[in-house]
Amino acid sequence: MEINDLLEADADVAAYPYPFRVISLKEGVAQLGSPRSAQFSAIQALRIMYPDLKKAGAVSDEMMAAQDELARVQSHVGKLVKSQEDVNSVRWVLDQQWLTENGAQFF
C-alpha cells in the first residue's frame, strides 16, 4: 500500500479538511505537505479550512479548539508516515499550491 493510500484510508485523516499527503520520499525522508509554517500561520490556514473562523479571534475558544485539532491530526499523520518501513524521518513543507487554490495569497 502506498503511504498516501494509507493516509486516505485513515478515518481521522480522511475527515480532516486539509488533504495531508506525502509529496516525496527520498533516502528515507518523507516530505509532507502542511497548511502551516513559519511563513503561513496556523490561524491563517484554519481560516481557509473553516470559513466560520474567518471572523474568530486568534485566542477565541473556537480558534483554539481548531488549532488543537490541527496539531492532533498533523501529529497523527507524522506518526503514521514514520511507522512505514522505508521512512526514517518526516520533513514538513508548506503546501502553497493547495493554499493558493483555496484562496490564500502570498506576497
N, CA, C and O atoms as CSV, one atom per row, in Angstrom:
chain,resi,resn,atom,element,x,y,z
A,1,MET,N,N,0.846,-1.186,0.000
A,1,MET,CA,C,0.000,0.000,0.000
A,1,MET,C,C,0.892,1.250,0.000
A,1,MET,O,O,1.843,1.345,0.776
A,2,GLU,N,N,0.578,2.179,-0.859
A,2,GLU,CA,C,1.301,3.445,-0.896
A,2,GLU,C,C,1.014,4.236,0.383
A,2,GLU,O,O,-0.044,4.073,0.991
A,3,ILE,N,N,1.937,5.075,0.781
A,3,ILE,CA,C,1.755,5.849,2.018
A,3,ILE,C,C,0.536,6.764,1.909
A,3,ILE,O,O,-0.232,6.875,2.865
A,4,ASN,N,N,0.345,7.418,0.769
A,4,ASN,CA,C,-0.820,8.294,0.625
A,4,ASN,C,C,-2.126,7.513,0.685
A,4,ASN,O,O,-3.134,8.032,1.166
A,5,ASP,N,N,-2.122,6.278,0.204
A,5,ASP,CA,C,-3.312,5.431,0.333
A,5,ASP,C,C,-3.578,5.135,1.805
A,5,ASP,O,O,-4.728,5.126,2.243
A,6,LEU,N,N,-2.520,4.896,2.560
A,6,LEU,CA,C,-2.646,4.663,3.996
A,6,LEU,C,C,-3.278,5.872,4.674
A,6,LEU,O,O,-4.164,5.723,5.515
A,7,LEU,N,N,-2.823,7.069,4.307
A,7,LEU,CA,C,-3.375,8.289,4.889
A,7,LEU,C,C,-4.851,8.458,4.526
A,7,LEU,O,O,-5.670,8.802,5.379
A,8,GLU,N,N,-5.183,8.216,3.266
A,8,GLU,CA,C,-6.572,8.350,2.816
A,8,GLU,C,C,-7.492,7.331,3.482
A,8,GLU,O,O,-8.686,7.585,3.640
A,9,ALA,N,N,-6.948,6.182,3.871
A,9,ALA,CA,C,-7.744,5.132,4.498
A,9,ALA,C,C,-7.963,5.381,5.987
A,9,ALA,O,O,-8.822,4.748,6.602
A,10,ASP,N,N,-7.193,6.296,6.569
A,10,ASP,CA,C,-7.320,6.595,7.994
A,10,ASP,C,C,-8.518,7.528,8.209
A,10,ASP,O,O,-8.602,8.580,7.575
A,11,ALA,N,N,-9.429,7.155,9.084
A,11,ALA,CA,C,-10.663,7.926,9.284
A,11,ALA,C,C,-10.391,9.364,9.738
A,11,ALA,O,O,-11.015,10.295,9.228
A,12,ASP,N,N,-9.476,9.556,10.682
A,12,ASP,CA,C,-9.181,10.913,11.176
A,12,ASP,C,C,-8.591,11.784,10.083
A,12,ASP,O,O,-8.971,12.946,9.935
A,13,VAL,N,N,-7.670,11.232,9.325
A,13,VAL,CA,C,-7.000,11.994,8.270
A,13,VAL,C,C,-7.988,12.289,7.145
A,13,VAL,O,O,-8.037,13.411,6.641
A,14,ALA,N,N,-8.770,11.295,6.750
A,14,ALA,CA,C,-9.724,11.460,5.650
A,14,ALA,C,C,-10.800,12.486,5.985
A,14,ALA,O,O,-11.295,13.176,5.093
A,15,ALA,N,N,-11.165,12.594,7.254
A,15,ALA,CA,C,-12.227,13.521,7.660
A,15,ALA,C,C,-11.736,14.956,7.806
A,15,ALA,O,O,-12.545,15.878,7.907
A,16,TYR,N,N,-10.422,15.155,7.818
A,16,TYR,CA,C,-9.877,16.493,8.040
A,16,TYR,C,C,-9.965,17.321,6.751
A,16,TYR,O,O,-9.768,16.778,5.664
A,17,PRO,N,N,-10.255,18.623,6.852
A,17,PRO,CA,C,-10.437,19.428,5.629
A,17,PRO,C,C,-9.163,19.683,4.817
A,17,PRO,O,O,-9.257,20.058,3.648
A,18,TYR,N,N,-7.998,19.495,5.390
A,18,TYR,CA,C,-6.757,19.616,4.618
A,18,TYR,C,C,-6.295,18.212,4.228
A,18,TYR,O,O,-6.235,17.326,5.081
A,19,PRO,N,N,-5.968,17.995,2.950
A,19,PRO,CA,C,-5.563,16.662,2.488
A,19,PRO,C,C,-4.065,16.393,2.728
A,19,PRO,O,O,-3.243,16.582,1.831
A,20,PHE,N,N,-3.731,15.959,3.928
A,20,PHE,CA,C,-2.329,15.632,4.220
A,20,PHE,C,C,-1.856,14.549,3.260
A,20,PHE,O,O,-2.558,13.566,3.025
A,21,ARG,N,N,-0.644,14.740,2.700
A,21,ARG,CA,C,-0.108,13.752,1.764
A,21,ARG,C,C,1.412,13.848,1.716
A,21,ARG,O,O,2.013,14.873,2.038
A,22,VAL,N,N,2.004,12.733,1.299
A,22,VAL,CA,C,3.450,12.691,1.091
A,22,VAL,C,C,3.727,13.253,-0.301
A,22,VAL,O,O,3.160,12.792,-1.291
A,23,ILE,N,N,4.599,14.249,-0.365
A,23,ILE,CA,C,4.970,14.870,-1.634
A,23,ILE,C,C,6.099,14.084,-2.288
A,23,ILE,O,O,6.113,13.881,-3.502
A,24,SER,N,N,7.049,13.645,-1.457
A,24,SER,CA,C,8.156,12.845,-1.985
A,24,SER,C,C,8.733,11.985,-0.872
A,24,SER,O,O,8.552,12.266,0.313
A,25,LEU,N,N,9.428,10.937,-1.277
A,25,LEU,CA,C,10.135,10.060,-0.346
A,25,LEU,C,C,11.485,9.757,-0.970
A,25,LEU,O,O,11.579,9.040,-1.965
A,26,LYS,N,N,12.532,10.317,-0.369
A,26,LYS,CA,C,13.890,10.131,-0.885
A,26,LYS,C,C,14.827,9.797,0.260
A,26,LYS,O,O,14.879,10.503,1.267
A,27,GLU,N,N,15.558,8.719,0.092
A,27,GLU,CA,C,16.558,8.297,1.072
A,27,GLU,C,C,15.998,8.263,2.494
A,27,GLU,O,O,16.662,8.682,3.443
A,28,GLY,N,N,14.789,7.769,2.628
A,28,GLY,CA,C,14.173,7.603,3.937
A,28,GLY,C,C,13.525,8.846,4.504
A,28,GLY,O,O,12.977,8.792,5.605
A,29,VAL,N,N,13.566,9.974,3.792
A,29,VAL,CA,C,12.962,11.217,4.268
A,29,VAL,C,C,11.658,11.449,3.512
A,29,VAL,O,O,11.655,11.643,2.296
A,30,ALA,N,N,10.555,11.426,4.251
A,30,ALA,CA,C,9.249,11.700,3.654
A,30,ALA,C,C,8.962,13.188,3.787
A,30,ALA,O,O,8.958,13.740,4.887
A,31,GLN,N,N,8.724,13.817,2.659
A,31,GLN,CA,C,8.375,15.236,2.649
A,31,GLN,C,C,6.853,15.305,2.584
A,31,GLN,O,O,6.236,14.811,1.641
A,32,LEU,N,N,6.255,15.931,3.608
A,32,LEU,CA,C,4.807,16.008,3.689
A,32,LEU,C,C,4.339,17.442,3.563
A,32,LEU,O,O,4.977,18.366,4.067
A,33,GLY,N,N,3.205,17.619,2.877
A,33,GLY,CA,C,2.596,18.935,2.771
A,33,GLY,C,C,1.936,19.314,4.082
A,33,GLY,O,O,1.417,18.466,4.808
A,34,SER,N,N,1.968,20.608,4.370
A,34,SER,CA,C,1.357,21.142,5.583
A,34,SER,C,C,0.670,22.458,5.250
A,34,SER,O,O,1.156,23.216,4.411
A,35,PRO,N,N,-0.468,22.740,5.907
A,35,PRO,CA,C,-1.136,24.013,5.660
A,35,PRO,C,C,-0.557,25.158,6.478
A,35,PRO,O,O,-1.038,26.287,6.384
A,36,ARG,N,N,0.456,24.887,7.269
A,36,ARG,CA,C,1.023,25.932,8.126
A,36,ARG,C,C,2.544,25.839,8.147
A,36,ARG,O,O,3.127,24.780,7.917
A,37,SER,N,N,3.164,26.978,8.429
A,37,SER,CA,C,4.619,27.036,8.552
A,37,SER,C,C,4.971,28.352,9.220
A,37,SER,O,O,4.090,29.101,9.641
A,38,ALA,N,N,6.255,28.627,9.313
A,38,ALA,CA,C,6.680,29.914,9.857
A,38,ALA,C,C,6.210,31.062,8.962
A,38,ALA,O,O,5.977,32.172,9.440
A,39,GLN,N,N,6.070,30.785,7.645
A,39,GLN,CA,C,5.639,31.819,6.699
A,39,GLN,C,C,4.119,31.970,6.615
A,39,GLN,O,O,3.627,33.004,6.162
A,40,PHE,N,N,3.377,30.959,7.042
A,40,PHE,CA,C,1.919,30.978,6.927
A,40,PHE,C,C,1.360,30.336,8.189
A,40,PHE,O,O,1.449,29.120,8.364
A,41,SER,N,N,0.789,31.140,9.058
A,41,SER,CA,C,0.406,30.669,10.390
A,41,SER,C,C,-0.756,29.681,10.371
A,41,SER,O,O,-1.525,29.602,9.413
A,42,ALA,N,N,-0.852,28.939,11.456
A,42,ALA,CA,C,-1.966,28.007,11.623
A,42,ALA,C,C,-3.290,28.758,11.578
A,42,ALA,O,O,-4.265,28.255,11.020
A,43,ILE,N,N,-3.339,29.942,12.151
A,43,ILE,CA,C,-4.589,30.721,12.169
A,43,ILE,C,C,-5.007,31.076,10.741
A,43,ILE,O,O,-6.183,30.961,10.398
A,44,GLN,N,N,-4.060,31.503,9.910
A,44,GLN,CA,C,-4.383,31.800,8.509
A,44,GLN,C,C,-4.906,30.549,7.804
A,44,GLN,O,O,-5.899,30.610,7.078
A,45,ALA,N,N,-4.243,29.427,8.017
A,45,ALA,CA,C,-4.654,28.174,7.380
A,45,ALA,C,C,-6.036,27.740,7.858
A,45,ALA,O,O,-6.866,27.303,7.062
A,46,LEU,N,N,-6.274,27.862,9.150
A,46,LEU,CA,C,-7.562,27.435,9.701
A,46,LEU,C,C,-8.705,28.293,9.179
A,46,LEU,O,O,-9.817,27.797,8.997
A,47,ARG,N,N,-8.447,29.564,8.939
A,47,ARG,CA,C,-9.494,30.433,8.385
A,47,ARG,C,C,-9.840,30.044,6.948
A,47,ARG,O,O,-10.941,30.327,6.476
A,48,ILE,N,N,-8.907,29.401,6.256
A,48,ILE,CA,C,-9.194,28.879,4.916
A,48,ILE,C,C,-9.962,27.563,5.023
A,48,ILE,O,O,-10.941,27.351,4.307
A,49,MET,N,N,-9.520,26.686,5.913
A,49,MET,CA,C,-10.149,25.371,6.050
A,49,MET,C,C,-11.542,25.451,6.659
A,49,MET,O,O,-12.424,24.664,6.317
A,50,TYR,N,N,-11.732,26.407,7.561
A,50,TYR,CA,C,-13.003,26.566,8.269
A,50,TYR,C,C,-13.506,27.995,8.078
A,50,TYR,O,O,-13.175,28.866,8.882
A,51,PRO,N,N,-14.293,28.260,7.041
A,51,PRO,CA,C,-14.773,29.619,6.782
A,51,PRO,C,C,-15.470,30.273,7.975
A,51,PRO,O,O,-15.450,31.497,8.099
A,52,ASP,N,N,-16.083,29.482,8.850
A,52,ASP,CA,C,-16.748,30.045,10.037
A,52,ASP,C,C,-15.754,30.723,10.976
A,52,ASP,O,O,-16.156,31.515,11.829
A,53,LEU,N,N,-14.453,30.424,10.831
A,53,LEU,CA,C,-13.438,31.024,11.706
A,53,LEU,C,C,-12.871,32.331,11.151
A,53,LEU,O,O,-12.015,32.944,11.788
A,54,LYS,N,N,-13.327,32.764,9.989
A,54,LYS,CA,C,-12.774,33.982,9.373
A,54,LYS,C,C,-12.831,35.189,10.306
A,54,LYS,O,O,-11.930,36.027,10.294
A,55,LYS,N,N,-13.873,35.279,11.104
A,55,LYS,CA,C,-14.029,36.425,11.997
A,55,LYS,C,C,-13.691,36.092,13.451
A,55,LYS,O,O,-13.809,36.946,14.330
A,56,ALA,N,N,-13.277,34.867,13.699
A,56,ALA,CA,C,-12.944,34.453,15.066
A,56,ALA,C,C,-11.599,35.044,15.480
A,56,ALA,O,O,-10.661,35.104,14.684
A,57,GLY,N,N,-11.522,35.470,16.707
A,57,GLY,CA,C,-10.263,35.993,17.228
A,57,GLY,C,C,-9.225,34.892,17.367
A,57,GLY,O,O,-9.555,33.711,17.471
A,58,ALA,N,N,-7.970,35.304,17.367
A,58,ALA,CA,C,-6.869,34.335,17.437
A,58,ALA,C,C,-6.898,33.510,18.714
A,58,ALA,O,O,-6.437,32.368,18.720
A,59,VAL,N,N,-7.427,34.066,19.785
A,59,VAL,CA,C,-7.463,33.339,21.058
A,59,VAL,C,C,-8.888,32.946,21.463
A,59,VAL,O,O,-9.140,32.621,22.624
A,60,SER,N,N,-9.815,32.979,20.507
A,60,SER,CA,C,-11.184,32.554,20.796
A,60,SER,C,C,-11.208,31.047,21.069
A,60,SER,O,O,-10.319,30.312,20.637
A,61,ASP,N,N,-12.223,30.607,21.781
A,61,ASP,CA,C,-12.346,29.180,22.077
A,61,ASP,C,C,-12.401,28.345,20.801
A,61,ASP,O,O,-11.798,27.274,20.725
A,62,GLU,N,N,-13.135,28.848,19.789
A,62,GLU,CA,C,-13.268,28.105,18.529
A,62,GLU,C,C,-11.916,27.971,17.819
A,62,GLU,O,O,-11.573,26.903,17.312
A,63,MET,N,N,-11.162,29.063,17.792
A,63,MET,CA,C,-9.860,29.031,17.120
A,63,MET,C,C,-8.884,28.138,17.883
A,63,MET,O,O,-8.121,27.388,17.272
A,64,MET,N,N,-8.904,28.213,19.191
A,64,MET,CA,C,-8.007,27.372,19.994
A,64,MET,C,C,-8.329,25.887,19.789
A,64,MET,O,O,-7.424,25.059,19.685
A,65,ALA,N,N,-9.632,25.556,19.733
A,65,ALA,CA,C,-10.032,24.165,19.507
A,65,ALA,C,C,-9.595,23.701,18.122
A,65,ALA,O,O,-9.135,22.571,17.958
A,66,ALA,N,N,-9.739,24.575,17.126
A,66,ALA,CA,C,-9.321,24.217,15.767
A,66,ALA,C,C,-7.806,24.026,15.695
A,66,ALA,O,O,-7.326,23.126,15.006
A,67,GLN,N,N,-7.051,24.871,16.405
A,67,GLN,CA,C,-5.587,24.709,16.429
A,67,GLN,C,C,-5.206,23.390,17.082
A,67,GLN,O,O,-4.311,22.692,16.605
A,68,ASP,N,N,-5.883,23.050,18.173
A,68,ASP,CA,C,-5.607,21.777,18.843
A,68,ASP,C,C,-5.878,20.594,17.916
A,68,ASP,O,O,-5.112,19.631,17.883
A,69,GLU,N,N,-6.980,20.678,17.160
A,69,GLU,CA,C,-7.328,19.588,16.242
A,69,GLU,C,C,-6.317,19.491,15.101
A,69,GLU,O,O,-5.932,18.388,14.714
A,70,LEU,N,N,-5.886,20.622,14.561
A,70,LEU,CA,C,-4.855,20.611,13.517
A,70,LEU,C,C,-3.585,19.958,14.048
A,70,LEU,O,O,-2.997,19.106,13.382
A,71,ALA,N,N,-3.167,20.350,15.230
A,71,ALA,CA,C,-1.952,19.772,15.822
A,71,ALA,C,C,-2.108,18.264,16.030
A,71,ALA,O,O,-1.185,17.497,15.757
A,72,ARG,N,N,-3.276,17.844,16.514
A,72,ARG,CA,C,-3.522,16.427,16.762
A,72,ARG,C,C,-3.468,15.628,15.464
A,72,ARG,O,O,-2.804,14.593,15.398
A,73,VAL,N,N,-4.169,16.107,14.427
A,73,VAL,CA,C,-4.212,15.370,13.163
A,73,VAL,C,C,-2.843,15.366,12.495
A,73,VAL,O,O,-2.415,14.339,11.969
A,74,GLN,N,N,-2.148,16.511,12.509
A,74,GLN,CA,C,-0.829,16.568,11.865
A,74,GLN,C,C,0.152,15.641,12.589
A,74,GLN,O,O,0.959,14.975,11.940
A,75,SER,N,N,0.093,15.591,13.903
A,75,SER,CA,C,0.946,14.682,14.664
A,75,SER,C,C,0.624,13.224,14.316
A,75,SER,O,O,1.525,12.403,14.144
A,76,HIS,N,N,-0.662,12.921,14.216
A,76,HIS,CA,C,-1.108,11.572,13.856
A,76,HIS,C,C,-0.581,11.185,12.471
A,76,HIS,O,O,-0.110,10.065,12.273
A,77,VAL,N,N,-0.662,12.119,11.511
A,77,VAL,CA,C,-0.139,11.878,10.160
A,77,VAL,C,C,1.356,11.579,10.226
A,77,VAL,O,O,1.834,10.629,9.606
A,78,GLY,N,N,2.088,12.393,10.978
A,78,GLY,CA,C,3.527,12.178,11.109
A,78,GLY,C,C,3.853,10.802,11.657
A,78,GLY,O,O,4.772,10.138,11.177
A,79,LYS,N,N,3.102,10.374,12.661
A,79,LYS,CA,C,3.326,9.048,13.255
A,79,LYS,C,C,3.002,7.931,12.263
A,79,LYS,O,O,3.738,6.949,12.164
A,80,LEU,N,N,1.898,8.085,11.529
A,80,LEU,CA,C,1.553,7.067,10.527
A,80,LEU,C,C,2.656,6.936,9.481
A,80,LEU,O,O,3.055,5.827,9.126
A,81,VAL,N,N,3.141,8.066,8.994
A,81,VAL,CA,C,4.164,8.041,7.952
A,81,VAL,C,C,5.477,7.480,8.505
A,81,VAL,O,O,6.126,6.665,7.850
A,82,LYS,N,N,5.869,7.913,9.706
A,82,LYS,CA,C,7.112,7.416,10.309
A,82,LYS,C,C,7.056,5.924,10.605
A,82,LYS,O,O,8.097,5.273,10.696
A,83,SER,N,N,5.856,5.375,10.756
A,83,SER,CA,C,5.723,3.949,11.059
A,83,SER,C,C,6.006,3.062,9.839
A,83,SER,O,O,6.114,1.842,9.970
A,84,GLN,N,N,6.126,3.670,8.668
A,84,GLN,CA,C,6.389,2.907,7.454
A,84,GLN,C,C,7.857,2.488,7.409
A,84,GLN,O,O,8.749,3.251,7.777
A,85,GLU,N,N,8.084,1.268,6.953
A,85,GLU,CA,C,9.415,0.671,6.984
A,85,GLU,C,C,10.467,1.495,6.232
A,85,GLU,O,O,11.622,1.555,6.655
A,86,ASP,N,N,10.079,2.121,5.134
A,86,ASP,CA,C,11.050,2.847,4.312
A,86,ASP,C,C,11.171,4.329,4.688
A,86,ASP,O,O,11.796,5.101,3.961
A,87,VAL,N,N,10.578,4.728,5.816
A,87,VAL,CA,C,10.636,6.123,6.256
A,87,VAL,C,C,11.445,6.222,7.547
A,87,VAL,O,O,11.141,5.560,8.539
A,88,ASN,N,N,12.475,7.058,7.516
A,88,ASN,CA,C,13.291,7.302,8.704
A,88,ASN,C,C,12.918,8.603,9.389
A,88,ASN,O,O,13.016,8.722,10.611
A,89,SER,N,N,12.490,9.576,8.601
A,89,SER,CA,C,12.125,10.875,9.169
A,89,SER,C,C,11.104,11.575,8.271
A,89,SER,O,O,10.901,11.207,7.114
A,90,VAL,N,N,10.473,12.592,8.846
A,90,VAL,CA,C,9.456,13.368,8.157
A,90,VAL,C,C,9.906,14.819,8.111
A,90,VAL,O,O,10.422,15.350,9.094
A,91,ARG,N,N,9.709,15.451,6.973
A,91,ARG,CA,C,10.002,16.881,6.818
A,91,ARG,C,C,8.728,17.548,6.316
A,91,ARG,O,O,8.198,17.180,5.267
A,92,TRP,N,N,8.238,18.534,7.074
A,92,TRP,CA,C,7.018,19.247,6.707
A,92,TRP,C,C,7.356,20.440,5.830
A,92,TRP,O,O,8.290,21.187,6.124
A,93,VAL,N,N,6.596,20.624,4.747
A,93,VAL,CA,C,6.785,21.774,3.868
A,93,VAL,C,C,5.424,22.429,3.607
A,93,VAL,O,O,4.401,21.754,3.495
A,94,LEU,N,N,5.444,23.743,3.517
A,94,LEU,CA,C,4.214,24.486,3.279
A,94,LEU,C,C,3.634,24.108,1.916
A,94,LEU,O,O,4.334,24.127,0.903
A,95,ASP,N,N,2.375,23.774,1.908
A,95,ASP,CA,C,1.676,23.384,0.679
A,95,ASP,C,C,1.066,24.640,0.045
A,95,ASP,O,O,-0.138,24.880,0.133
A,96,GLN,N,N,1.929,25.428,-0.593
A,96,GLN,CA,C,1.475,26.684,-1.194
A,96,GLN,C,C,0.461,26.449,-2.301
A,96,GLN,O,O,-0.455,27.252,-2.478
A,97,GLN,N,N,0.607,25.368,-3.043
A,97,GLN,CA,C,-0.338,25.089,-4.130
A,97,GLN,C,C,-1.753,24.929,-3.579
A,97,GLN,O,O,-2.681,25.570,-4.072
A,98,TRP,N,N,-1.927,24.091,-2.574
A,98,TRP,CA,C,-3.257,23.866,-2.005
A,98,TRP,C,C,-3.801,25.158,-1.411
A,98,TRP,O,O,-4.964,25.504,-1.616
A,99,LEU,N,N,-2.950,25.871,-0.672
A,99,LEU,CA,C,-3.401,27.112,-0.050
A,99,LEU,C,C,-3.833,28.135,-1.097
A,99,LEU,O,O,-4.863,28.790,-0.936
A,100,THR,N,N,-3.049,28.276,-2.170
A,100,THR,CA,C,-3.392,29.216,-3.237
A,100,THR,C,C,-4.696,28.806,-3.917
A,100,THR,O,O,-5.550,29.646,-4.199
A,101,GLU,N,N,-4.838,27.514,-4.175
A,101,GLU,CA,C,-6.072,27.017,-4.804
A,101,GLU,C,C,-7.296,27.274,-3.924
A,101,GLU,O,O,-8.425,27.296,-4.414
A,102,ASN,N,N,-7.067,27.465,-2.635
A,102,ASN,CA,C,-8.165,27.679,-1.696
A,102,ASN,C,C,-8.235,29.111,-1.182
A,102,ASN,O,O,-8.850,29.373,-0.148
A,103,GLY,N,N,-7.610,30.034,-1.899
A,103,GLY,CA,C,-7.810,31.450,-1.620
A,103,GLY,C,C,-6.696,32.188,-0.911
A,103,GLY,O,O,-6.818,33.392,-0.687
A,104,ALA,N,N,-5.617,31.518,-0.547
A,104,ALA,CA,C,-4.513,32.206,0.126
A,104,ALA,C,C,-3.740,33.045,-0.878
A,104,ALA,O,O,-3.653,32.711,-2.059
A,105,GLN,N,N,-3.184,34.137,-0.382
A,105,GLN,CA,C,-2.344,34.983,-1.223
A,105,GLN,C,C,-0.973,35.086,-0.588
A,105,GLN,O,O,-0.842,35.319,0.614
A,106,PHE,N,N,0.047,34.908,-1.415
A,106,PHE,CA,C,1.432,35.010,-0.953
A,106,PHE,C,C,2.077,36.193,-1.643
A,106,PHE,O,O,1.892,36.397,-2.843
A,107,PHE,N,N,2.828,36.967,-0.891
A,107,PHE,CA,C,3.466,38.164,-1.451
A,107,PHE,C,C,4.963,37.997,-1.487
A,107,PHE,O,O,5.675,38.900,-1.926
